[in-house]
Amino acid sequence: MTFDPETAAFLIAGPVRIHPRVLRAMSFSSVNHRGDYFHQRVGEIREMLPMLFGAPGHHAILSGSGTSGLEATYSALLRPEDRVIVLSNGNFGERGDEIARRYSDHVTTLSAPWGHPVPLESLAGELEKGNVRAVVTVHNETSAGFANDLAAIAPLVRRSGALFLVDGISSVAGLPVHLQEWGIDGIVTGSQKGLAAPAGLALVHLSDRAFAEVRPRTHYLDLAAHFKFLEKNDTPWTPAIPLFLALHEALLMLREEGLEARLARTHALAEATRAGVDALGLELFAERRYASNTVSAIKIPGGMDDASVRKVLLNTYNVEVQGGQGEYKGKIFRIGHMGITSWGDLLLCFAGLERILGKAGRGKSPGAALAAIESRMP
């Protein structure tokens, strides 16, 4: 058997598998982006955004990847003279640091090894120095299968008076995100993760406080213009029309399922994945209490080749998972379980992994991983 993308169990850390309903919406005939039909769809999208983010606020939708939303947000809220603290403990924390440095000349980076939390005392010490404009962090690090504890970080940021800016690209609609409780002033997500829509749109949510501080320093990514036009169910520039139509359908599907139900299902799939990992005798990369619910990073057993394992999964079992990034390339592999991932996808993946490990003489109790997953199925 060879890999068939149309029927595969697609379990990478994003983009994720797209439902046929969403694909059909994307294939709709061309429409006038200044016409009534498109404006009506955008209006319906706008009405569903508070449901997605779990709170009312100021919203923008940009034709571009999640990174475009981060750059739009940081460029609108950070000034060269501002002091900014960036928390970095993964590939996307490093990316956030790079973007912040484009717009502030006074960035302090608090780093930890990938998959480990930045010590809270380090953040508290930097905040006590005062005059901090913003704290920037990633909620969910898909590079390490790790979720930062925003509930623990938030009180420190709130007491300091700094803006709290969060990369939620792989956490919104995948992990609980309590914007108001945690005092998050700006969060960005991407269409291709928990929402299970095609890649190519960035969605931005700002609090009232952050909205009042917007001073754009770019043209295409001018958040003020995007806010203004979205209020009229429009976009300032020509949008990626098929992606907007797909986003509309993906939001309808999320509303039908219910945000809390999707979060619960994603959590259940994550717990089952972790149980399967244990049953195979493998080890998570991140400390378990910080393990992400949207993607699991798993250490490759010594003596086995990550690329070969993933190739067999792909070409023999029609299951696609993802390798590591940066210095962890070849050392870990990652299984995504967000969006519309199903229990069948997970069972097929672990059946393949169990078979591969068994043939390599590393198998444990045959069927134990599948039994562990099945025991957690509803």
C-alpha positions as CSV (number, residue, x, y, z in Angstrom):
1,M,0.0,0.0,0.0
2,T,1.2,3.5,-0.7
3,F,0.1,6.7,1.0
4,D,-3.2,8.1,-0.1
5,P,-3.8,11.6,1.2
6,E,-7.6,11.4,0.6
7,T,-8.1,8.4,2.9
8,A,-5.1,8.6,5.3
9,A,-5.3,9.0,9.0
10,F,-3.8,12.5,9.0
11,L,-2.3,13.1,12.4
12,I,0.3,15.8,12.1
13,A,0.5,18.9,14.4
14,G,-1.4,21.0,11.8
15,P,-2.7,21.6,9.3
16,V,-5.3,19.0,10.3
17,R,-7.8,16.9,8.3
18,I,-10.6,18.9,6.8
19,H,-14.2,17.7,6.8
20,P,-15.9,17.2,3.4
21,R,-18.5,19.9,4.3
22,V,-15.6,22.4,4.7
23,L,-14.0,21.2,1.5
24,R,-17.2,21.7,-0.4
25,A,-17.7,25.2,1.0
26,M,-14.2,26.0,-0.3
27,S,-15.0,24.8,-3.8
28,F,-18.0,27.2,-4.1
29,S,-18.2,29.3,-7.3
30,S,-16.3,32.6,-7.3
31,V,-18.2,35.4,-5.7
32,N,-17.8,39.2,-5.5
33,H,-16.0,40.0,-2.3
34,R,-17.7,43.4,-2.2
35,G,-21.2,41.8,-2.9
36,D,-24.0,40.9,-0.6
37,Y,-23.5,37.1,-0.6
38,F,-19.9,37.4,0.7
39,H,-20.8,40.2,3.2
40,Q,-23.6,37.9,4.6
41,R,-21.1,35.0,5.1
42,V,-18.6,37.4,6.8
43,G,-21.3,38.7,9.0
44,E,-22.2,35.2,10.1
45,I,-18.5,34.5,10.7
46,R,-18.3,37.6,12.9
47,E,-21.3,36.6,14.9
48,M,-19.6,33.2,15.7
49,L,-16.2,34.6,16.7
50,P,-17.2,35.2,20.4
51,M,-18.2,31.5,20.5
52,L,-14.8,30.5,19.2
53,F,-12.8,32.7,21.6
54,G,-15.2,32.2,24.5
55,A,-15.5,35.9,25.1
56,P,-16.7,39.1,23.3
57,G,-13.9,41.4,22.0
58,H,-12.5,43.1,19.0
59,H,-11.8,40.8,16.1
60,A,-9.9,40.8,12.8
61,I,-9.5,38.1,10.1
62,L,-6.4,38.3,7.9
63,S,-5.6,36.4,4.7
64,G,-2.3,34.9,5.8
65,S,-1.0,32.2,8.2
66,G,-1.1,32.5,11.9
67,T,2.2,34.2,11.9
68,S,0.7,37.1,9.9
69,G,-1.8,37.6,12.8
70,L,1.1,37.7,15.3
71,E,3.0,40.3,13.3
72,A,-0.2,42.4,12.9
73,T,-0.8,42.3,16.6
74,Y,2.8,42.9,17.8
75,S,3.3,45.7,15.2
76,A,0.1,47.4,16.3
77,L,0.8,47.2,20.0
78,L,4.6,47.4,20.5
79,R,6.8,50.5,20.0
80,P,10.6,50.7,19.6
81,E,10.9,52.3,23.1
82,D,8.8,49.7,24.8
83,R,10.1,47.1,27.2
84,V,8.8,43.6,26.3
85,I,9.2,40.2,28.0
86,V,9.1,37.1,25.8
87,L,8.7,33.6,27.3
88,S,10.4,31.1,25.0
89,N,10.5,27.3,25.4
90,G,9.9,25.9,21.9
91,N,10.2,26.6,18.2
92,F,7.2,29.0,18.2
93,G,8.4,30.9,21.3
94,E,11.5,31.5,19.4
95,R,9.5,32.8,16.4
96,G,7.5,35.1,18.7
97,D,10.7,36.5,20.0
98,E,12.0,37.2,16.5
99,I,8.8,39.1,15.6
100,A,8.7,41.1,18.8
101,R,12.3,42.2,18.2
102,R,11.2,43.7,14.9
103,Y,9.0,46.2,16.7
104,S,10.7,46.7,20.1
105,D,14.3,47.6,20.8
106,H,14.1,46.4,24.4
107,V,13.1,42.8,24.4
108,T,14.0,40.5,27.4
109,T,13.8,36.9,26.5
110,L,13.2,34.4,29.3
111,S,14.1,31.0,27.9
112,A,13.7,27.4,29.1
113,P,14.7,24.2,27.3
114,W,12.0,23.0,24.8
115,G,9.2,21.3,26.7
116,H,10.0,22.9,30.1
117,P,8.2,25.9,31.7
118,V,10.0,29.2,32.1
119,P,10.4,29.6,35.9
120,L,7.8,31.9,37.3
121,E,10.3,33.5,39.6
122,S,12.3,34.6,36.6
123,L,9.2,36.3,35.1
124,A,8.3,37.9,38.5
125,G,11.8,39.3,38.9
126,E,11.7,40.9,35.4
127,L,8.2,42.3,36.0
128,E,9.3,43.8,39.3
129,K,11.8,46.0,37.5
130,G,8.8,47.8,36.1
131,N,8.0,49.6,32.9
132,V,7.0,46.5,31.0
133,R,4.7,47.2,28.0
134,A,3.8,43.6,27.2
135,V,4.5,39.9,28.1
136,V,4.4,37.7,25.0
137,T,4.1,33.9,25.2
138,V,2.9,30.8,23.3
139,H,0.0,28.9,24.9
140,N,0.6,25.6,23.2
141,E,4.0,24.6,21.8
142,T,3.3,22.0,19.0
143,S,7.1,21.7,18.6
144,A,7.3,20.0,22.0
145,G,3.8,18.7,22.7
146,F,3.8,21.2,25.6
147,A,1.2,23.6,27.0
148,N,2.3,26.6,29.0
149,D,0.4,27.2,32.3
150,L,-1.3,30.5,31.5
151,A,-3.4,30.3,34.6
152,A,-0.1,30.5,36.7
153,I,1.5,33.2,34.4
154,A,-1.6,35.4,34.2
155,P,-1.7,36.8,37.8
156,L,1.9,38.0,37.6
157,V,1.2,39.8,34.3
158,R,-2.0,41.3,35.6
159,R,-0.4,42.7,38.7
160,S,2.3,44.4,36.6
161,G,-0.2,46.1,34.3
162,A,1.5,44.9,31.2
163,L,-0.4,43.7,28.1
164,F,-0.7,40.0,27.9
165,L,-0.2,38.8,24.3
166,V,-0.7,35.1,23.5
167,D,0.1,33.0,20.5
168,G,-3.0,30.7,20.6
169,I,-2.6,29.4,17.1
170,S,-2.7,25.7,18.2
171,S,-4.7,26.2,21.4
172,V,-8.0,28.0,20.5
173,A,-10.7,25.3,20.0
174,G,-8.2,22.7,21.3
175,L,-7.4,23.8,24.9
176,P,-9.5,25.8,27.4
177,V,-8.6,29.5,26.9
178,H,-10.1,31.8,29.6
179,L,-9.5,35.2,28.1
180,Q,-11.3,37.2,30.7
181,E,-10.2,35.2,33.7
182,W,-6.6,35.3,32.6
183,G,-6.7,38.9,31.5
184,I,-5.4,38.1,28.0
185,D,-5.3,41.3,25.9
186,G,-4.5,39.8,22.6
187,I,-4.6,36.3,21.2
188,V,-4.1,35.0,17.7
189,T,-5.2,31.7,16.2
190,G,-4.9,30.0,12.9
191,S,-7.7,28.4,10.8
192,Q,-5.8,25.1,10.3
193,K,-5.6,23.8,13.9
194,G,-8.5,23.3,16.4
195,L,-10.9,24.8,14.0
196,A,-10.2,22.2,11.3
197,A,-10.4,24.7,8.4
198,P,-7.8,25.1,5.6
199,A,-4.6,26.9,6.4
200,G,-4.3,30.5,5.3
201,L,-6.3,32.7,7.7
202,A,-5.3,34.3,11.0
203,L,-7.9,35.3,13.5
204,V,-7.1,38.0,16.1
205,H,-9.0,38.8,19.3
206,L,-8.1,42.0,21.3
207,S,-9.5,43.2,24.6
208,D,-10.9,46.7,25.0
209,R,-7.7,47.9,26.6
210,A,-5.5,46.5,23.8
211,F,-7.9,47.8,21.1
212,A,-7.6,51.3,22.5
213,E,-3.8,51.0,22.1
214,V,-3.7,49.9,18.5
215,R,-1.2,52.0,16.4
216,P,-0.5,50.1,13.2
217,R,3.0,50.3,11.7
218,T,2.3,48.2,8.6
219,H,0.0,48.6,5.6
220,Y,-1.4,45.2,4.6
221,L,-1.4,44.0,8.3
222,D,-3.0,47.2,9.5
223,L,-5.2,45.9,12.4
224,A,-7.1,49.1,12.7
225,A,-8.2,48.8,9.1
226,H,-9.2,45.1,9.5
227,F,-11.2,45.9,12.6
228,K,-13.0,48.8,10.9
229,F,-13.9,46.7,7.8
230,L,-14.9,43.6,9.7
231,E,-17.5,45.7,11.6
232,K,-19.1,46.3,8.1
233,N,-18.7,42.5,7.3
234,D,-16.0,43.4,4.9
235,T,-12.2,43.3,4.5
236,P,-9.8,46.1,3.6
237,W,-8.0,44.1,0.9
238,T,-9.0,41.3,-1.4
239,P,-9.5,38.3,0.9
240,A,-8.9,34.6,0.3
241,I,-12.5,34.1,-0.6
242,P,-12.6,30.3,-0.6
243,L,-10.9,30.2,2.8
244,F,-13.5,32.6,4.3
245,L,-16.3,30.3,3.0
246,A,-14.5,27.3,4.4
247,L,-14.0,29.1,7.7
248,H,-17.7,29.9,7.8
249,E,-18.6,26.1,7.5
250,A,-15.9,25.1,10.0
251,L,-17.4,27.6,12.5
252,L,-20.9,26.2,11.9
253,M,-19.6,22.7,12.6
254,L,-17.9,23.9,15.8
255,R,-21.1,25.6,16.9
256,E,-23.1,22.4,16.2
257,E,-20.7,20.3,18.2
258,G,-20.3,22.9,20.9
259,L,-16.9,24.4,22.0
260,E,-17.0,22.6,25.3
261,A,-17.7,19.3,23.6
262,R,-14.9,19.7,21.2
263,L,-12.5,20.6,24.0
264,A,-13.7,17.5,25.9
265,R,-13.2,15.3,22.9
266,T,-9.8,16.6,22.2
267,H,-8.8,16.1,25.8
268,A,-10.1,12.5,25.7
269,L,-8.1,11.8,22.6
270,A,-5.0,13.2,24.2
271,E,-5.5,11.1,27.3
272,A,-6.0,8.0,25.2
273,T,-2.8,8.9,23.2
274,R,-0.8,9.2,26.4
275,A,-2.2,5.8,27.6
276,G,-1.2,4.3,24.2
277,V,2.3,5.7,24.5
278,D,2.6,4.1,28.0
279,A,1.3,0.8,26.8
280,L,3.9,0.8,24.0
281,G,6.7,1.4,26.5
282,L,7.4,4.8,24.9
283,E,8.0,8.1,26.6
284,L,6.5,11.6,26.2
285,F,8.9,14.4,25.4
286,A,7.2,16.9,27.7
287,E,6.6,16.4,31.4
288,R,3.2,14.9,31.7
289,R,1.5,17.7,33.7
290,Y,2.4,20.1,30.9
291,A,1.5,17.7,28.0
292,S,-0.6,19.3,25.3
293,N,-4.1,18.1,24.5
294,T,-3.7,18.9,20.8
295,V,-0.4,17.2,20.0
296,S,1.8,14.6,21.7
297,A,5.5,14.6,21.2
298,I,7.1,11.2,21.8
299,K,10.7,10.2,22.1
300,I,11.9,7.8,19.5
301,P,13.4,4.6,21.1
302,G,17.2,4.4,21.1
303,G,18.5,2.5,18.1
304,M,15.4,3.3,15.9
305,D,15.3,5.8,13.1
306,D,12.5,8.3,13.4
307,A,12.2,8.9,9.6
308,S,12.0,5.2,8.9
309,V,9.3,4.6,11.5
310,R,7.2,7.4,10.0
311,K,7.8,6.2,6.5
312,V,6.5,2.7,7.3
313,L,3.5,4.2,9.1
314,L,2.9,6.3,5.9
315,N,3.4,3.7,3.2
316,T,2.2,0.6,4.9
317,Y,-0.6,1.8,7.2
318,N,-1.6,5.0,5.5
319,V,-1.0,7.0,8.7
320,E,0.8,10.3,8.7
321,V,2.5,11.7,11.8
322,Q,5.1,14.3,12.1
323,G,8.8,14.5,13.0
324,G,10.6,16.8,15.4
325,Q,11.9,20.3,14.7
326,G,15.1,22.1,15.3
327,E,17.6,20.2,17.4
328,Y,15.0,17.5,18.2
329,K,14.6,16.5,14.5
330,G,15.1,12.7,14.5
331,K,14.7,12.5,18.3
332,I,11.0,12.8,18.6
333,F,7.9,12.2,16.5
334,R,4.5,14.0,17.0
335,I,0.9,12.8,16.8
336,G,-1.7,15.5,16.4
337,H,-5.2,14.8,17.9
338,M,-7.1,18.1,17.4
339,G,-9.8,19.4,15.2
340,I,-11.9,16.5,13.8
341,T,-9.5,13.7,14.6
342,S,-11.5,10.5,15.3
343,W,-11.0,7.5,17.6
344,G,-10.6,5.4,14.4
345,D,-7.6,7.5,13.4
346,L,-6.0,7.0,16.7
347,L,-6.6,3.2,16.8
348,L,-5.1,2.8,13.3
349,C,-2.1,4.9,14.2
350,F,-1.3,2.8,17.3
351,A,-2.0,-0.5,15.6
352,G,0.7,0.5,13.1
353,L,3.1,1.7,15.8
354,E,2.6,-1.5,17.7
355,R,3.3,-3.6,14.6
356,I,6.4,-1.6,13.8
357,L,7.8,-1.9,17.3
358,G,7.1,-5.6,17.4
359,K,8.9,-6.3,14.2
360,A,11.9,-4.3,15.6
361,G,11.9,-6.6,18.7
362,R,10.6,-3.8,20.9
363,G,7.0,-4.9,21.2
364,K,5.4,-5.3,24.7
365,S,2.1,-6.9,25.3
366,P,0.4,-7.3,21.8
367,G,-2.8,-5.3,21.7
368,A,-2.1,-3.4,25.0
369,A,-2.0,0.0,23.3
370,L,-5.3,-0.6,21.5
371,A,-6.9,-1.8,24.7
372,A,-5.7,1.2,26.6
373,I,-7.2,3.5,23.9
374,E,-10.4,1.6,23.7
375,S,-10.9,1.8,27.5
376,R,-11.0,5.6,27.2
377,M,-13.5,5.7,24.3
378,P,-17.0,7.0,25.1
